[in-house]
């Protein structure tokens, strides 16, 4: 699907109705000619580049740009994942549940993720005890 921009707006598919420079409107985007699209002020835009896991996709008004996440943004993503994994195992931390040594070790390893060498750029996630088989 081709994307278009008008006056630098974020690229989107053409609307079903466009107003030509003459003031006349056209409907049914499947029948618009290139000349009509141009007359209405729309410009075709190349497909956006593939965004990496830790990149923002930015439209500058004239082109796409990829911007790498900051270390703080990456750290926040990793901490959010760590917190989600800890929350999944919170049931094992209840006072009326006996936690296995393996589960205790796993939960501690999750809490230690931000202290790993290379954090936040490189994270080695611990293996859940139920997945260790």
Backbone as a chain_set.jsonl record, in Angstrom:
{"seq": "XXXXXXXXXXXXXXXXXXXXXXXXXXXXXXXXXXXXXXXXXXXXXXXXXXXXXXXXXXXXXXXXXXXXXXXXXXXXXXXXXXXXXXXXXXXXXXXXXXXXXXXXXXXXXXXXXXXXXXXXXXXXXXXXXXXXX", "coords": {"N": [[0.839, -1.168, 0.0], [0.613, 2.108, -0.915], [1.82, 5.012, 0.662], [1.016, 8.409, 1.474], [1.882, 11.87, 1.807], [0.77, 15.042, 2.921], [1.498, 18.34, 2.942], [3.634, 17.744, 4.641], [2.57, 16.141, 6.613], [2.144, 13.204, 8.725], [2.712, 10.205, 6.98], [0.091, 8.464, 5.271], [-2.525, 6.286, 3.981], [-4.193, 7.323, 0.949], [-7.001, 9.53, 1.277], [-10.543, 8.829, 0.802], [-11.747, 10.921, -0.456], [-10.592, 13.672, -2.245], [-9.531, 17.085, -2.643], [-9.02, 18.906, -5.464], [-6.654, 21.298, -6.818], [-8.166, 23.069, -8.251], [-10.483, 23.24, -6.866], [-12.423, 21.387, -7.262], [-13.795, 18.286, -6.172], [-12.836, 14.882, -5.831], [-13.841, 11.519, -5.596], [-13.407, 8.125, -4.425], [-10.692, 6.607, -4.144], [-9.43, 4.618, -5.606], [-9.594, 5.33, -8.233], [-8.179, 7.644, -8.65], [-5.979, 9.689, -10.513], [-2.435, 10.084, -11.119], [-1.889, 12.753, -11.645], [-4.14, 14.024, -10.507], [-3.815, 13.374, -7.82], [-1.437, 14.716, -7.265], [-2.293, 17.338, -7.823], [-4.024, 17.701, -5.719], [-2.293, 18.044, -3.715], [-0.906, 15.946, -2.55], [1.842, 13.786, -1.911], [3.613, 10.945, -2.884], [5.139, 8.611, -0.676], [8.077, 6.873, 0.225], [8.227, 3.464, 1.381], [8.334, 2.911, 4.909], [11.461, 2.403, 6.674], [12.618, -0.729, 8.055], [12.109, -1.097, 11.431], [14.305, -1.439, 14.123], [14.576, -3.414, 17.171], [15.174, -1.678, 19.282], [14.651, 0.998, 18.42], [13.279, 4.136, 17.356], [10.84, 5.012, 14.969], [10.752, 7.715, 12.945], [8.999, 10.356, 11.373], [10.08, 12.957, 9.505], [8.8, 14.95, 8.216], [9.577, 15.159, 5.685], [10.975, 12.861, 5.157], [11.678, 9.46, 6.238], [13.135, 8.456, 9.345], [15.373, 6.674, 11.413], [15.871, 6.396, 14.836], [18.006, 5.597, 17.392], [17.158, 4.091, 20.527], [17.703, 5.629, 23.706], [20.103, 4.779, 26.297], [18.779, 4.901, 28.75], [16.099, 4.538, 27.969], [16.214, 1.923, 26.934], [17.005, 0.54, 29.233], [14.73, 0.952, 30.798], [12.835, -0.535, 29.37], [13.894, -3.128, 29.671], [13.751, -3.356, 32.46], [11.002, -3.263, 32.808], [10.247, -5.669, 31.567], [11.603, -7.445, 33.26], [10.21, -6.92, 35.657], [7.678, -7.84, 34.909], [8.181, -10.586, 34.589], [8.929, -11.225, 37.207], [6.514, -10.683, 38.492], [4.917, -12.709, 37.434], [5.829, -14.835, 38.895], [5.235, -14.238, 41.48], [3.377, -15.591, 43.022], [4.765, -17.71, 44.098], [6.103, -16.534, 46.114], [4.464, -16.121, 48.215], [3.47, -16.274, 51.666], [2.31, -18.69, 52.477], [3.224, -20.571, 50.721], [5.665, -22.881, 49.795], [8.687, -22.041, 48.589], [10.776, -23.249, 46.037], [14.312, -23.873, 45.927], [15.345, -23.468, 43.392], [13.441, -21.74, 42.259], [13.689, -19.55, 43.934], [16.332, -18.822, 43.359], [16.052, -18.171, 40.654], [14.285, -15.945, 40.804], [15.932, -14.173, 42.218], [17.965, -13.865, 40.361], [16.561, -12.505, 38.373], [16.052, -10.092, 39.722], [18.632, -9.192, 39.801], [19.269, -8.486, 37.216], [19.637, -5.717, 36.288], [22.214, -5.268, 37.249], [23.943, -6.667, 35.69], [26.896, -7.098, 33.714], [27.344, -4.996, 30.979], [24.722, -4.18, 30.85], [22.507, -1.592, 29.882], [22.562, -2.583, 27.322], [23.149, -5.272, 26.737], [21.55, -8.141, 27.787], [21.286, -11.035, 29.695], [18.872, -13.237, 30.092], [17.609, -15.028, 32.868], [16.793, -18.529, 33.076], [13.58, -19.784, 33.477], [12.663, -21.971, 36.1], [10.795, -23.993, 35.44], [11.169, -24.244, 32.75], [13.619, -25.324, 32.431], [14.022, -27.961, 31.906]], "CA": [[0.0, 0.0, 0.0], [1.387, 3.344, -1.013], [1.489, 6.055, 1.627], [1.14, 9.763, 0.947], [1.935, 12.96, 2.767], [0.271, 16.337, 2.446], [2.053, 19.407, 3.781], [4.549, 17.178, 5.626], [1.865, 15.35, 7.628], [2.568, 11.806, 8.835], [2.205, 9.457, 5.831], [-1.091, 7.635, 5.441], [-3.155, 6.008, 2.691], [-4.993, 8.432, 0.433], [-8.402, 9.512, 1.713], [-11.485, 8.498, -0.271], [-12.121, 12.168, -1.138], [-9.541, 14.689, -2.307], [-9.921, 18.343, -3.287], [-8.003, 19.329, -6.411], [-6.307, 22.716, -6.709], [-9.245, 23.837, -8.886], [-11.629, 23.257, -5.955], [-13.252, 20.221, -7.55], [-13.443, 17.125, -5.361], [-12.899, 13.56, -6.448], [-14.021, 10.446, -4.621], [-12.977, 6.781, -4.828], [-9.235, 6.673, -4.3], [-8.927, 3.636, -6.576], [-9.637, 5.901, -9.587], [-7.4, 8.879, -8.734], [-4.796, 9.662, -11.375], [-1.254, 10.703, -10.502], [-2.042, 14.205, -11.779], [-5.13, 14.461, -9.518], [-3.198, 13.239, -6.498], [-0.495, 15.826, -7.162], [-3.073, 18.569, -7.782], [-4.622, 17.8, -4.386], [-1.225, 18.353, -2.766], [-0.359, 14.736, -1.936], [3.094, 13.278, -2.459], [3.883, 9.562, -2.488], [6.254, 8.467, 0.258], [8.647, 5.528, 0.209], [7.864, 2.641, 2.54], [9.236, 3.187, 6.033], [12.476, 1.371, 6.896], [12.31, -1.679, 9.118], [12.533, -0.581, 12.725], [14.94, -2.396, 15.01], [13.919, -3.592, 18.467], [15.413, -0.523, 20.142], [14.683, 2.19, 17.583], [12.063, 4.882, 17.073], [10.64, 5.385, 13.58], [10.37, 9.121, 12.956], [8.72, 11.033, 10.104], [10.625, 14.307, 9.678], [8.027, 15.871, 7.396], [10.014, 14.935, 4.302], [11.601, 11.538, 5.025], [11.709, 8.598, 7.42], [14.399, 8.416, 10.058], [15.445, 5.747, 12.543], [16.637, 6.961, 15.939], [18.246, 4.579, 18.418], [16.718, 4.386, 21.888], [18.766, 5.967, 24.653], [20.344, 3.73, 27.283], [17.719, 4.976, 29.754], [14.894, 3.92, 27.401], [16.45, 0.474, 26.865], [16.989, 0.06, 30.609], [13.338, 0.939, 31.246], [12.185, -1.676, 28.712], [14.374, -4.348, 30.325], [13.201, -3.406, 33.82], [9.579, -3.597, 32.674], [10.186, -7.112, 31.307], [12.014, -8.087, 34.509], [9.099, -6.796, 36.601], [6.616, -8.737, 34.446], [8.589, -11.955, 34.915], [8.819, -11.376, 38.667], [5.089, -10.722, 38.835], [4.428, -14.041, 37.077], [6.252, -15.813, 39.907], [4.914, -13.729, 42.817], [2.608, -16.598, 43.768], [5.733, -18.547, 44.81], [6.668, -15.76, 47.221], [3.456, -15.988, 49.265], [3.911, -16.877, 52.932], [1.786, -20.048, 52.65], [3.756, -21.411, 49.655], [7.081, -23.178, 49.965], [9.4, -21.751, 47.352], [11.932, -24.109, 45.809], [15.592, -23.186, 45.803], [15.48, -23.072, 41.991], [12.597, -20.571, 42.036], [14.312, -18.451, 44.668], [17.515, -18.442, 42.579], [15.537, -17.526, 39.438], [13.771, -14.625, 41.157], [17.071, -13.322, 42.548], [18.647, -13.558, 39.099], [15.767, -11.457, 37.73], [16.303, -8.832, 40.426], [20.015, -8.795, 39.532], [19.458, -8.155, 35.796], [20.261, -4.405, 36.05], [23.614, -5.238, 37.664], [24.745, -7.458, 34.761], [27.869, -6.394, 32.885], [26.793, -4.704, 29.656], [23.362, -3.648, 30.949], [21.295, -2.2, 29.37], [22.709, -3.042, 25.937], [23.147, -6.726, 26.667], [20.917, -8.773, 28.95], [21.119, -12.485, 29.662], [17.723, -13.53, 30.936], [17.685, -16.336, 33.513], [15.819, -19.519, 32.631], [12.546, -20.155, 34.456], [12.893, -23.356, 36.519], [9.899, -24.92, 34.733], [11.663, -24.367, 31.377], [15.006, -25.818, 32.471], [14.093, -29.392, 31.532]], "C": [[0.892, 1.241, 0.0], [0.887, 4.338, 0.03], [1.762, 7.412, 1.0], [1.234, 10.753, 2.098], [1.36, 14.212, 2.102], [0.755, 17.377, 3.432], [2.929, 18.852, 4.91], [3.89, 16.343, 6.71], [2.364, 13.906, 7.609], [1.937, 11.011, 7.686], [1.042, 8.529, 6.192], [-1.613, 7.257, 4.058], [-3.953, 7.235, 2.232], [-6.405, 8.368, 1.013], [-9.305, 9.16, 0.529], [-11.925, 9.74, -1.042], [-10.94, 13.125, -1.081], [-10.095, 15.924, -3.005], [-8.751, 18.783, -4.161], [-7.751, 20.823, -6.262], [-7.377, 23.609, -7.33], [-10.462, 23.965, -7.976], [-12.567, 22.088, -6.161], [-12.818, 19.072, -6.644], [-13.599, 15.858, -6.184], [-13.062, 12.541, -5.314], [-13.603, 9.125, -5.255], [-11.492, 6.775, -5.179], [-8.689, 5.673, -5.311], [-8.915, 4.189, -7.999], [-8.824, 7.18, -9.73], [-6.223, 8.685, -9.678], [-3.637, 10.314, -10.624], [-1.364, 12.223, -10.549], [-3.04, 14.745, -10.751], [-4.547, 14.423, -8.11], [-2.241, 14.41, -6.269], [-1.232, 17.163, -7.046], [-3.697, 18.796, -6.408], [-3.56, 18.031, -3.313], [-0.602, 17.152, -2.08], [0.9, 14.293, -2.671], [3.287, 11.85, -1.954], [5.15, 9.506, -1.643], [6.771, 7.034, 0.161], [8.203, 4.768, 1.461], [8.828, 2.931, 3.685], [10.274, 2.072, 6.178], [12.035, 0.443, 8.029], [12.934, -1.192, 10.413], [13.154, -1.706, 13.534], [14.236, -2.428, 16.358], [14.054, -2.351, 19.351], [15.604, 0.748, 19.318], [13.292, 2.817, 17.498], [12.019, 5.128, 15.573], [10.057, 6.789, 13.582], [10.067, 9.582, 11.53], [9.135, 12.483, 10.299], [9.801, 15.373, 8.961], [8.388, 15.748, 5.931], [10.598, 13.535, 4.085], [11.472, 10.766, 6.334], [13.085, 8.649, 8.053], [14.294, 7.392, 11.179], [16.352, 6.359, 13.601], [16.771, 5.879, 17.008], [17.707, 5.044, 19.769], [17.932, 4.808, 22.712], [18.967, 4.792, 25.596], [19.264, 3.728, 28.352], [16.429, 4.332, 29.252], [15.036, 2.395, 27.342], [16.391, -0.125, 28.266], [15.553, -0.033, 31.124], [12.572, -0.23, 30.637], [12.601, -2.972, 29.4], [13.818, -4.468, 31.742], [11.717, -3.764, 33.793], [9.403, -5.096, 32.425], [10.565, -7.89, 32.564], [10.865, -8.069, 35.512], [7.934, -7.713, 36.219], [6.935, -10.189, 34.803], [8.528, -12.213, 36.42], [7.359, -11.496, 39.092], [4.479, -12.088, 38.529], [4.755, -15.075, 38.15], [5.967, -15.334, 41.336], [4.147, -14.746, 43.655], [3.542, -17.503, 44.584], [6.323, -17.832, 46.024], [5.656, -15.551, 48.352], [3.88, -16.753, 50.515], [3.424, -18.31, 53.104], [2.244, -21.006, 51.547], [5.241, -21.628, 49.925], [7.774, -22.991, 48.622], [10.605, -22.674, 47.233], [13.191, -23.257, 45.725], [15.773, -22.676, 44.385], [14.667, -21.804, 41.7], [13.184, -19.355, 42.743], [15.532, -17.913, 43.905], [17.1, -17.69, 41.315], [15.062, -16.105, 39.74], [14.913, -13.672, 41.524], [17.827, -12.917, 41.287], [17.884, -12.473, 38.318], [16.017, -10.104, 38.391], [17.704, -8.296, 40.124], [20.266, -8.377, 38.073], [20.096, -6.777, 35.607], [21.73, -4.311, 36.473], [24.514, -6.047, 36.727], [25.726, -6.56, 34.004], [27.26, -6.196, 31.505], [25.374, -4.164, 29.682], [23.396, -2.159, 30.668], [21.422, -2.779, 27.965], [22.625, -4.539, 25.775], [22.549, -7.282, 27.948], [20.865, -10.273, 28.702], [20.011, -12.813, 30.637], [17.889, -14.914, 31.571], [16.562, -17.256, 32.989], [14.867, -19.861, 33.766], [12.758, -21.629, 34.822], [12.013, -24.373, 35.786], [10.335, -25.151, 33.298], [13.039, -25.005, 31.305], [15.128, -27.271, 32.034], [14.551, -29.611, 30.136]], "O": [[1.8, 1.38, 0.82], [-0.316, 4.481, 0.246], [2.614, 7.553, 0.123], [0.741, 10.513, 3.199], [1.459, 14.399, 0.89], [0.454, 17.302, 4.623], [2.966, 19.416, 6.004], [4.564, 15.881, 7.631], [2.929, 13.443, 6.618], [0.736, 11.137, 7.447], [1.016, 7.907, 7.254], [-1.192, 7.844, 3.061], [-4.335, 8.076, 3.045], [-6.945, 7.281, 1.218], [-8.864, 9.195, -0.62], [-12.424, 9.626, -2.162], [-10.362, 13.361, -0.02], [-10.997, 15.837, -3.838], [-7.643, 19.005, -3.674], [-8.547, 21.532, -5.647], [-7.484, 24.782, -6.974], [-11.381, 24.724, -8.283], [-13.423, 21.825, -5.316], [-11.629, 18.899, -6.376], [-14.402, 15.794, -7.115], [-12.496, 12.69, -4.231], [-13.463, 9.027, -6.474], [-11.1, 6.918, -6.337], [-7.587, 5.864, -5.825], [-8.3, 3.594, -8.884], [-8.775, 7.754, -10.818], [-5.554, 7.652, -9.651], [-3.837, 11.004, -9.624], [-0.975, 12.905, -9.6], [-2.814, 15.812, -10.181], [-4.763, 15.335, -7.312], [-2.241, 15.018, -5.199], [-0.837, 18.022, -6.258], [-3.878, 19.936, -5.98], [-3.887, 18.195, -2.138], [0.156, 17.314, -1.124], [1.001, 14.413, -3.892], [3.146, 11.575, -0.763], [6.102, 10.254, -1.867], [5.988, 6.094, 0.031], [7.848, 5.373, 2.473], [10.012, 3.172, 3.452], [9.995, 0.922, 5.841], [11.188, 0.798, 8.848], [14.131, -0.912, 10.479], [12.594, -2.8, 13.62], [13.4, -1.573, 16.652], [13.129, -2.018, 20.092], [16.581, 1.477, 19.49], [12.274, 2.127, 17.56], [13.048, 5.422, 14.964], [8.993, 7.025, 14.155], [10.79, 9.241, 10.594], [8.597, 13.169, 11.168], [10.079, 16.565, 9.089], [7.636, 16.162, 5.048], [10.702, 13.08, 2.946], [11.197, 11.337, 7.39], [14.085, 8.863, 7.367], [13.248, 7.261, 11.816], [17.465, 6.79, 13.302], [15.776, 5.319, 17.468], [17.784, 6.224, 20.113], [19.055, 4.386, 22.436], [18.112, 3.912, 25.691], [18.866, 2.66, 28.819], [15.738, 3.657, 30.014], [14.096, 1.665, 27.66], [15.793, -1.183, 28.464], [15.2, -0.993, 31.809], [11.751, -0.85, 31.312], [11.757, -3.822, 29.683], [13.455, -5.561, 32.177], [11.236, -4.489, 34.664], [8.516, -5.722, 33.005], [9.919, -8.884, 32.897], [10.577, -9.084, 36.147], [7.282, -8.292, 37.088], [6.065, -10.929, 35.263], [8.124, -13.291, 36.855], [7.016, -12.312, 39.947], [3.627, -12.571, 39.275], [4.047, -16.071, 38.297], [6.413, -15.962, 42.296], [4.266, -14.75, 44.881], [3.153, -18.003, 45.64], [6.97, -18.458, 46.864], [5.959, -14.878, 49.337], [4.573, -17.767, 50.422], [4.065, -19.084, 53.815], [1.728, -22.117, 51.436], [5.975, -20.692, 50.241], [7.483, -23.689, 47.651], [11.357, -22.863, 48.189], [13.121, -22.053, 45.479], [16.292, -21.579, 44.182], [15.13, -20.908, 40.994], [13.17, -18.251, 42.198], [15.735, -16.702, 43.818], [17.72, -16.692, 40.948], [15.4, -15.169, 39.015], [14.866, -12.492, 41.179], [18.273, -11.778, 41.157], [18.501, -11.622, 37.678], [16.175, -9.092, 37.708], [17.935, -7.089, 40.184], [21.373, -7.956, 37.741], [21.035, -6.668, 34.819], [22.418, -3.365, 36.09], [25.724, -6.109, 36.944], [25.419, -5.408, 33.696], [26.717, -7.138, 30.927], [24.863, -3.73, 28.65], [24.283, -1.49, 31.199], [20.484, -3.403, 27.469], [22.086, -5.029, 24.782], [22.979, -6.943, 29.05], [20.451, -10.723, 27.634], [20.175, -12.688, 31.851], [18.268, -15.866, 30.889], [15.523, -16.787, 32.523], [15.292, -20.185, 34.875], [13.008, -22.45, 33.939], [12.447, -25.499, 35.541], [9.93, -26.136, 32.681], [13.568, -25.205, 30.212], [16.238, -27.756, 31.814], [14.657, -30.754, 29.693]]}, "num_chains": 1, "name": "protein.A"}
